[in-house]
Amino acid sequence: MVARIIDGKVVSTDIKARVTKAVRELKENGVQPCLATVLVGDDPASTTYIRSKQSDAKEVGITTRDHRLAAEFKQDELLELVHSLNRDHEVHGVLVQLPLPKQIDEFEIIAALNPFKDVDGLTPYNSGMLQSGMGLLKPCTPSGIMELLHYYRIDVAGMDAVIVNRSNLVGKPLALMLLEQNATVIICHSKTKNLGEKLLNADLVVTAVGNRERFTLNAEMIKEGAIVIDVGTSRINNKLVGDADFESVKQKASWVTPVPGGVGLMTRVMLLKNTVTAASIAKEMSR
Ligand SMILES: NC(=O)c1ccc[n+]([C@@H]2O[C@H](COP(=O)([O-])OP(=O)(O)OC[C@H]3O[C@@H](n4cnc5c(N)ncnc54)[C@H](OP(=O)(O)O)[C@@H]3O)[C@@H](O)[C@H]2O)c1
């Protein structure tokens, strides 16, 4: 079997067009969607992510605020900035780029965000809503994966899904979303016993390790016809790669996402979609 490609470019372009239209409609109704990003320090990867998020937003007509703060910025100063963005009626979405420097208590900052502006979907309120099956602003990477499955009409109901990742950003929220769609989900991580056996039984494998030396998925590790969603990103000889050995996995899977060109593009566009949702919520709440 040669896998069909789950093309993040096609799906993200489709969603981007819908977001652009929604932004136009909000503007016609007097609401200019606005995303504020907050970056503490000058980590090169985080700086690149913020640059892309800013330019993606501008491309669809969302205005942006770009808060860049020194690496030594203090907890109470950052809290004050978050509170002021929460209060600002012209700002609809607030994104605090993670990870934050060591002196900052990440949980306290995220928990301080107004949940209706929480476009990363990481506040305790939004996590709880997701767990209750009523998620509104959901984490971008897992909801992007669900959009990919939906677009290609891949029905996960009844499937055995294995997720290799247990982070708040990827594995945990994705497990809830797959469960909601009636998959049976196993969350795996670095301490999981018999990972190989679990992978070989899976109809759907989602891998998000990001370190090819620690974990590389190849054809021998999956069952014939499995669906493979590759979230991980790392570099080999300066080339961006996923967790999966794409050429190998492609020979045995039924569907596979490429890296680049898969989940990463979806993560980016889902942030725009969440910002539009946040602007719509603000509009409703102001009535
Ligand atoms: N494409 C995108 O849009 C996108 C979005 C988000 C993240 N990512 C990428 O996804 C990867 C993970 O991101 P993250 O923020 O979730 O990082 P993370 O918190 O470090 O997650 C890595 C996960 O992999 C597990 N792991 C590590 N070695 C393993 C092994 N040998 N066997 C099984 N599991 C193992 C870890 O287990 P423990 O919990 O036990 O340590 C952890 O759960 C990174 O490459 C990141 O760049 C991509």
The ligand as a Tripos MOL2 file, in Angstrom:
@<TRIPOS>MOLECULE
LIG
   48    52     1     0     0
SMALL
NO_CHARGES

@<TRIPOS>ATOM
      1 N1          3.7490   21.0410   13.8880 N.am      1 LIG1
      2 C1          3.2230   21.7810   14.8510 C.2       1 LIG1
      3 O1          2.3960   22.6490   14.6440 O.2       1 LIG1
      4 C2          3.6300   21.5180   16.2430 C.ar      1 LIG1
      5 C3          2.8980   22.0400   17.3100 C.ar      1 LIG1
      6 C4          3.2820   21.6970   18.6070 C.ar      1 LIG1
      7 C5          4.3990   20.9060   18.8000 C.ar      1 LIG1
      8 N2          5.1000   20.4770   17.7170 N.ar      1 LIG1
      9 C6          6.2850   19.6270   17.8600 C.3       1 LIG1
     10 O2          5.8730   18.4510   18.5300 O.3       1 LIG1
     11 C7          6.9190   17.9900   19.3510 C.3       1 LIG1
     12 C8          6.4110   17.9010   20.7710 C.3       1 LIG1
     13 O3          6.0460   19.1680   21.2510 O.3       1 LIG1
     14 P1          5.6060   19.3810   22.7740 P.3       1 LIG1
     15 O4          5.5390   20.8370   23.0160 O.co2     1 LIG1
     16 O5          4.4060   18.5800   23.0660 O.co2     1 LIG1
     17 O6          6.9280   18.8140   23.5000 O.3       1 LIG1
     18 P2          7.1290   17.8720   24.7520 P.3       1 LIG1
     19 O7          6.2770   18.3590   25.8470 O.co2     1 LIG1
     20 O8          8.5970   17.7920   24.9490 O.co2     1 LIG1
     21 O9          6.5750   16.4620   24.2750 O.3       1 LIG1
     22 C9          7.3440   15.4350   23.7950 C.3       1 LIG1
     23 C10         6.6580   14.1540   24.1730 C.3       1 LIG1
     24 O10         7.3780   13.0660   23.6140 O.3       1 LIG1
     25 C11         7.5370   12.0750   24.6200 C.3       1 LIG1
     26 N3          8.7280   11.2750   24.3600 N.ar      1 LIG1
     27 C12        10.0130   11.6740   24.3880 C.ar      1 LIG1
     28 N4         10.8390   10.6410   24.0740 N.ar      1 LIG1
     29 C13        10.0410    9.5860   23.8730 C.ar      1 LIG1
     30 C14        10.2850    8.2240   23.5290 C.ar      1 LIG1
     31 N5         11.5150    7.7650   23.3440 N.pl3     1 LIG1
     32 N6          9.2340    7.4090   23.3930 N.ar      1 LIG1
     33 C15         7.9750    7.8610   23.5820 C.ar      1 LIG1
     34 N7          7.6860    9.1280   23.8980 N.ar      1 LIG1
     35 C16         8.7030    9.9800   24.0450 C.ar      1 LIG1
     36 C17         7.6540   12.8570   25.9110 C.3       1 LIG1
     37 O11         7.4060   12.0030   27.0160 O.3       1 LIG1
     38 P3          7.5090   12.5540   28.5300 P.3       1 LIG1
     39 O12         6.2560   13.3500   28.7470 O.co2     1 LIG1
     40 O13         7.5720   11.3300   29.3420 O.co2     1 LIG1
     41 O14         8.7310   13.4080   28.5840 O.co2     1 LIG1
     42 C18         6.5910   13.9280   25.6820 C.3       1 LIG1
     43 O15         5.3120   13.4800   26.0620 O.3       1 LIG1
     44 C19         8.0670   18.9890   19.1310 C.3       1 LIG1
     45 O16         8.8740   18.5390   18.0840 O.3       1 LIG1
     46 C20         7.3500   20.2480   18.6820 C.3       1 LIG1
     47 O17         8.1830   21.0770   17.8930 O.3       1 LIG1
     48 C21         4.7440   20.7500   16.4580 C.ar      1 LIG1
@<TRIPOS>BOND
     1     1     2 1
     2     2     3 2
     3     2     4 1
     4     4     5 ar
     5     4    48 ar
     6     5     6 ar
     7     6     7 ar
     8     7     8 ar
     9     8     9 1
    10     8    48 ar
    11     9    10 1
    12     9    46 1
    13    10    11 1
    14    11    12 1
    15    11    44 1
    16    12    13 1
    17    13    14 1
    18    14    15 2
    19    14    16 1
    20    14    17 1
    21    17    18 1
    22    18    19 2
    23    18    20 1
    24    18    21 1
    25    21    22 1
    26    22    23 1
    27    23    24 1
    28    23    42 1
    29    24    25 1
    30    25    26 1
    31    25    36 1
    32    26    27 ar
    33    26    35 ar
    34    27    28 ar
    35    28    29 ar
    36    29    30 ar
    37    29    35 ar
    38    30    31 1
    39    30    32 ar
    40    32    33 ar
    41    33    34 ar
    42    34    35 ar
    43    36    37 1
    44    36    42 1
    45    37    38 1
    46    38    39 2
    47    38    40 1
    48    38    41 1
    49    42    43 1
    50    44    45 1
    51    44    46 1
    52    46    47 1
@<TRIPOS>SUBSTRUCTURE
     1 LIG1         1 GROUP 0 **** ****
